[in-house]
Amino acid sequence: MKLADHLSKDSIRKFNQLRRAARNKKEKSKSKPKQEKVNWHDIMGTNRDTFKRVGGRVRRK
């Protein structure tokens, strides 16, 4: 048996109003401008060259 079978018509109507209000609010929030994606690899320095000391010199790996 479904939950709606146990509710009165008035309470079902109230639930439907809440559902419509939530749906409208959700649609309005989607219209926000999208933020620019951040490239975390560049920020953390994982794409940089690595250097190693070889015989007194610093060489790139």
Secondary structure, 3 states (H helix, E strand, C coil): CCHHHHCCHHHHHHHHHHHHHHHHHHHHHCCCCCCCCCCHHHHHCCCCCCEEEECCEEEEC
